Amino acid sequence: MQKVKKWLLMVALGSVLLPFFSESVGAQGLKIGFVKDERIFQEYPAWQKAQEQWDVEKKAWDDEATGKQQELQELQDEYDKQKLILSEEKKKEREAAISAKRDALDAYTSKVFGPGGTAETKYGQLVQPLLENVHRAIEAVAVEGNYDVVFTLQGLGYIKDSYDVTDKVLKQLEEIEE
């Protein structure tokens, strides 16, 4: 289902972009290619190595979070069993300990899994150089094969600079604003 949606998105995007290209391409035709992202991720050895490293590190973070969660649950269960016989002072001590464990767990999950956290940073460090390599490879294939446009299943991978209409759009925006 997901592949069908991506394919339909690609066809729709191509249909929308084709009129823009046809003006500048004229009778020579438009050479379009596409890249199957999933195949790149499955068959690119460096990607596989990075994915394995990511899986190991993520499992360690998950295991630590699970351990902290279990400790918290054990404290809570123990407290629930004994709260009827505990003095008010002991109840407050246990509640404070539970609260401290909960805060520590929340701080850990935020630090590791939250926005800009350790996991996100590490994933970026592992993947960003590989994505740059993939982009360079797509661009090299496009230039060598004289492709006008190369799509990936996630979007646009390459397009010839001669199709850039940004200046025209900016000029049109200026006219609209006047």
C-alpha atoms as a printed R data frame, in Angstrom:
    type eleno elety resid chain resno      x      y       z
1   ATOM     1    CA   MET     A     1  0.000  0.000   0.000
2   ATOM     2    CA   GLN     A     2  2.818  2.387   0.951
3   ATOM     3    CA   LYS     A     3  4.640  1.683  -2.330
4   ATOM     4    CA   VAL     A     4  1.467  2.389  -4.307
5   ATOM     5    CA   LYS     A     5  1.065  5.736  -2.535
6   ATOM     6    CA   LYS     A     6  4.682  6.647  -3.269
7   ATOM     7    CA   TRP     A     7  4.297  5.627  -6.903
8   ATOM     8    CA   LEU     A     8  1.100  7.662  -7.231
9   ATOM     9    CA   LEU     A     9  2.831 10.633  -5.600
10  ATOM    10    CA   MET     A    10  5.666 10.325  -8.093
11  ATOM    11    CA   VAL     A    11  3.268 10.142 -11.051
12  ATOM    12    CA   ALA     A    12  1.272 13.100  -9.745
13  ATOM    13    CA   LEU     A    13  4.404 15.132  -9.144
14  ATOM    14    CA   GLY     A    14  5.660 14.252 -12.607
15  ATOM    15    CA   SER     A    15  2.340 15.277 -14.126
16  ATOM    16    CA   VAL     A    16  2.421 18.590 -12.325
17  ATOM    17    CA   LEU     A    17  6.045 19.307 -13.216
18  ATOM    18    CA   LEU     A    18  5.891 18.145 -16.827
19  ATOM    19    CA   PRO     A    19  4.262 21.328 -18.199
20  ATOM    20    CA   PHE     A    20  7.036 23.422 -16.643
21  ATOM    21    CA   PHE     A    21  9.707 21.273 -18.229
22  ATOM    22    CA   SER     A    22  8.039 21.011 -21.611
23  ATOM    23    CA   GLU     A    23  8.433 24.759 -22.228
24  ATOM    24    CA   SER     A    24 12.199 24.661 -21.868
25  ATOM    25    CA   VAL     A    25 12.733 21.133 -23.157
26  ATOM    26    CA   GLY     A    26 10.794 21.588 -26.357
27  ATOM    27    CA   ALA     A    27 10.987 18.799 -28.893
28  ATOM    28    CA   GLN     A    28 14.053 17.139 -27.411
29  ATOM    29    CA   GLY     A    29 12.076 15.260 -24.725
30  ATOM    30    CA   LEU     A    30 12.530 14.886 -21.021
31  ATOM    31    CA   LYS     A    31 14.707 12.122 -19.620
32  ATOM    32    CA   ILE     A    32 13.434 11.029 -16.212
33  ATOM    33    CA   GLY     A    33 14.771  8.367 -13.868
34  ATOM    34    CA   PHE     A    34 13.943  7.191 -10.384
35  ATOM    35    CA   VAL     A    35 15.706  5.523  -7.481
36  ATOM    36    CA   LYS     A    36 14.150  2.957  -5.160
37  ATOM    37    CA   ASP     A    37 15.182  4.239  -1.739
38  ATOM    38    CA   GLU     A    38 14.415  0.994   0.040
39  ATOM    39    CA   ARG     A    39 16.743 -0.932  -2.274
40  ATOM    40    CA   ILE     A    40 19.516  1.542  -1.576
41  ATOM    41    CA   PHE     A    41 18.977  1.080   2.163
42  ATOM    42    CA   GLN     A    42 18.931 -2.711   1.798
43  ATOM    43    CA   GLU     A    43 21.872 -3.119  -0.579
44  ATOM    44    CA   TYR     A    44 24.271 -0.294   0.305
45  ATOM    45    CA   PRO     A    45 26.829 -1.997   2.616
46  ATOM    46    CA   ALA     A    46 27.727  1.203   4.480
47  ATOM    47    CA   TRP     A    47 24.024  1.746   5.219
48  ATOM    48    CA   GLN     A    48 23.731 -1.797   6.567
49  ATOM    49    CA   LYS     A    49 26.755 -1.272   8.805
50  ATOM    50    CA   ALA     A    50 25.351  2.024  10.107
51  ATOM    51    CA   GLN     A    51 21.957  0.384  10.701
52  ATOM    52    CA   GLU     A    52 23.579 -2.422  12.690
53  ATOM    53    CA   GLN     A    53 25.493  0.093  14.807
54  ATOM    54    CA   TRP     A    54 22.294  2.104  15.317
55  ATOM    55    CA   ASP     A    55 20.374 -1.018  16.365
56  ATOM    56    CA   VAL     A    56 23.037 -1.921  18.961
57  ATOM    57    CA   GLU     A    57 23.089  1.583  20.450
58  ATOM    58    CA   LYS     A    58 19.306  1.922  20.414
59  ATOM    59    CA   LYS     A    59 18.924 -1.432  22.145
60  ATOM    60    CA   ALA     A    60 21.317 -0.297  24.890
61  ATOM    61    CA   TRP     A    61 19.269  2.887  25.420
62  ATOM    62    CA   ASP     A    62 16.011  0.912  25.341
63  ATOM    63    CA   ASP     A    63 17.398 -1.618  27.831
64  ATOM    64    CA   GLU     A    64 18.504  1.127  30.197
65  ATOM    65    CA   ALA     A    65 15.094  2.825  29.970
66  ATOM    66    CA   THR     A    66 13.368 -0.517  30.553
67  ATOM    67    CA   GLY     A    67 15.581 -1.140  33.596
68  ATOM    68    CA   LYS     A    68 14.712  2.260  35.031
69  ATOM    69    CA   GLN     A    69 11.022  1.631  34.347
70  ATOM    70    CA   GLN     A    70 11.181 -1.746  36.120
71  ATOM    71    CA   GLU     A    71 12.929 -0.204  39.130
72  ATOM    72    CA   LEU     A    72 10.221  2.425  39.315
73  ATOM    73    CA   GLN     A    73  7.489 -0.190  39.010
74  ATOM    74    CA   GLU     A    74  9.063 -2.328  41.741
75  ATOM    75    CA   LEU     A    75  9.260  0.664  44.094
76  ATOM    76    CA   GLN     A    76  5.644  1.547  43.333
77  ATOM    77    CA   ASP     A    77  4.454 -2.053  43.849
78  ATOM    78    CA   GLU     A    78  6.350 -2.357  47.114
79  ATOM    79    CA   TYR     A    79  4.912  0.927  48.325
80  ATOM    80    CA   ASP     A    80  1.379 -0.081  47.348
81  ATOM    81    CA   LYS     A    81  1.709 -3.328  49.334
82  ATOM    82    CA   GLN     A    82  3.059 -1.636  52.459
83  ATOM    83    CA   LYS     A    83  1.404  1.771  52.521
84  ATOM    84    CA   LEU     A    84 -1.311  0.703  54.941
85  ATOM    85    CA   ILE     A    85  1.231 -0.241  57.599
86  ATOM    86    CA   LEU     A    86  3.762  2.539  57.005
87  ATOM    87    CA   SER     A    87  3.960  5.605  59.191
88  ATOM    88    CA   GLU     A    88  3.286  8.986  57.585
89  ATOM    89    CA   GLU     A    89  6.996  9.744  57.668
90  ATOM    90    CA   LYS     A    90  7.883  6.473  55.895
91  ATOM    91    CA   LYS     A    91  5.111  7.046  53.348
92  ATOM    92    CA   LYS     A    92  6.556 10.446  52.506
93  ATOM    93    CA   GLU     A    93 10.046  8.958  52.195
94  ATOM    94    CA   ARG     A    94  8.831  6.232  49.832
95  ATOM    95    CA   GLU     A    95  6.726  8.676  47.815
96  ATOM    96    CA   ALA     A    96  9.747 10.956  47.487
97  ATOM    97    CA   ALA     A    97 11.886  8.000  46.342
98  ATOM    98    CA   ILE     A    98  9.232  7.008  43.787
99  ATOM    99    CA   SER     A    99  8.969 10.588  42.584
100 ATOM   100    CA   ALA     A   100 12.770 10.832  42.258
101 ATOM   101    CA   LYS     A   101 12.862  7.588  40.227
102 ATOM   102    CA   ARG     A   102 10.037  8.820  38.007
103 ATOM   103    CA   ASP     A   103 11.837 12.143  37.464
104 ATOM   104    CA   ALA     A   104 15.082 10.300  36.668
105 ATOM   105    CA   LEU     A   105 13.277  8.113  34.126
106 ATOM   106    CA   ASP     A   106 11.612 11.140  32.534
107 ATOM   107    CA   ALA     A   107 14.922 12.999  32.395
108 ATOM   108    CA   TYR     A   108 16.644  9.989  30.832
109 ATOM   109    CA   THR     A   109 13.990  9.413  28.177
110 ATOM   110    CA   SER     A   110 13.961 13.130  27.334
111 ATOM   111    CA   LYS     A   111 17.748 13.296  27.159
112 ATOM   112    CA   VAL     A   112 18.042 10.210  24.977
113 ATOM   113    CA   PHE     A   113 14.826 10.013  22.955
114 ATOM   114    CA   GLY     A   114 13.534 13.589  23.029
115 ATOM   115    CA   PRO     A   115 13.952 16.185  20.282
116 ATOM   116    CA   GLY     A   116 17.640 16.892  19.788
117 ATOM   117    CA   GLY     A   117 18.454 14.036  22.150
118 ATOM   118    CA   THR     A   118 21.294 11.575  22.106
119 ATOM   119    CA   ALA     A   119 19.470  9.120  19.825
120 ATOM   120    CA   GLU     A   120 18.545 11.742  17.242
121 ATOM   121    CA   THR     A   121 22.072 13.161  17.260
122 ATOM   122    CA   LYS     A   122 23.687  9.733  16.914
123 ATOM   123    CA   TYR     A   123 21.330  8.719  14.097
124 ATOM   124    CA   GLY     A   124 22.193 11.921  12.265
125 ATOM   125    CA   GLN     A   125 25.911 11.265  12.707
126 ATOM   126    CA   LEU     A   126 25.516  7.771  11.304
127 ATOM   127    CA   VAL     A   127 23.137  8.535   8.447
128 ATOM   128    CA   GLN     A   128 23.933 12.056   7.228
129 ATOM   129    CA   PRO     A   129 27.259 11.192   5.532
130 ATOM   130    CA   LEU     A   130 25.590  8.216   3.856
131 ATOM   131    CA   LEU     A   131 22.688 10.338   2.604
132 ATOM   132    CA   GLU     A   132 25.217 12.786   1.179
133 ATOM   133    CA   ASN     A   133 26.954  9.883  -0.599
134 ATOM   134    CA   VAL     A   134 23.624  8.688  -1.995
135 ATOM   135    CA   HIS     A   135 22.824 12.205  -3.219
136 ATOM   136    CA   ARG     A   136 26.272 12.514  -4.851
137 ATOM   137    CA   ALA     A   137 25.805  9.119  -6.512
138 ATOM   138    CA   ILE     A   138 22.356 10.097  -7.814
139 ATOM   139    CA   GLU     A   139 23.726 13.370  -9.150
140 ATOM   140    CA   ALA     A   140 26.674 11.623 -10.832
141 ATOM   141    CA   VAL     A   141 24.397  9.057 -12.488
142 ATOM   142    CA   ALA     A   142 22.031 11.839 -13.577
143 ATOM   143    CA   VAL     A   143 24.783 13.955 -15.106
144 ATOM   144    CA   GLU     A   144 26.540 10.985 -16.717
145 ATOM   145    CA   GLY     A   145 23.272  9.590 -18.081
146 ATOM   146    CA   ASN     A   146 22.071 13.059 -19.159
147 ATOM   147    CA   TYR     A   147 18.892 12.786 -17.076
148 ATOM   148    CA   ASP     A   148 16.815 15.923 -16.680
149 ATOM   149    CA   VAL     A   149 15.130 14.760 -13.480
150 ATOM   150    CA   VAL     A   150 15.723 11.855 -11.100
151 ATOM   151    CA   PHE     A   151 13.113 11.125  -8.465
152 ATOM   152    CA   THR     A   152 13.500  9.021  -5.375
153 ATOM   153    CA   LEU     A   153 10.440  7.362  -3.931
154 ATOM   154    CA   GLN     A   154 10.644  9.945  -1.149
155 ATOM   155    CA   GLY     A   155 10.898 12.979  -3.418
156 ATOM   156    CA   LEU     A   156 13.206 14.691  -5.834
157 ATOM   157    CA   GLY     A   157 16.776 13.398  -6.024
158 ATOM   158    CA   TYR     A   158 18.189 15.537  -8.835
159 ATOM   159    CA   ILE     A   159 17.071 18.135 -11.346
160 ATOM   160    CA   LYS     A   160 19.063 20.065 -13.905
161 ATOM   161    CA   ASP     A   161 19.759 23.644 -12.850
162 ATOM   162    CA   SER     A   162 18.347 24.878 -16.156
163 ATOM   163    CA   TYR     A   163 14.858 24.014 -14.855
164 ATOM   164    CA   ASP     A   164 15.214 26.248 -11.804
165 ATOM   165    CA   VAL     A   165 12.418 28.821 -11.933
166 ATOM   166    CA   THR     A   166 13.092 30.281  -8.472
167 ATOM   167    CA   ASP     A   167 14.011 33.712  -9.862
168 ATOM   168    CA   LYS     A   168 10.767 33.823 -11.847
169 ATOM   169    CA   VAL     A   169  8.747 32.838  -8.776
170 ATOM   170    CA   LEU     A   170 10.480 35.501  -6.658
171 ATOM   171    CA   LYS     A   171  9.779 38.109  -9.349
172 ATOM   172    CA   GLN     A   172  6.144 37.005  -9.456
173 ATOM   173    CA   LEU     A   173  5.924 37.280  -5.678
174 ATOM   174    CA   GLU     A   174  7.273 40.826  -5.850
175 ATOM   175    CA   GLU     A   175  4.580 41.680  -8.422
176 ATOM   176    CA   ILE     A   176  1.877 40.140  -6.235
177 ATOM   177    CA   GLU     A   177  3.054 42.116  -3.218
178 ATOM   178    CA   GLU     A   178  2.871 45.435  -5.101
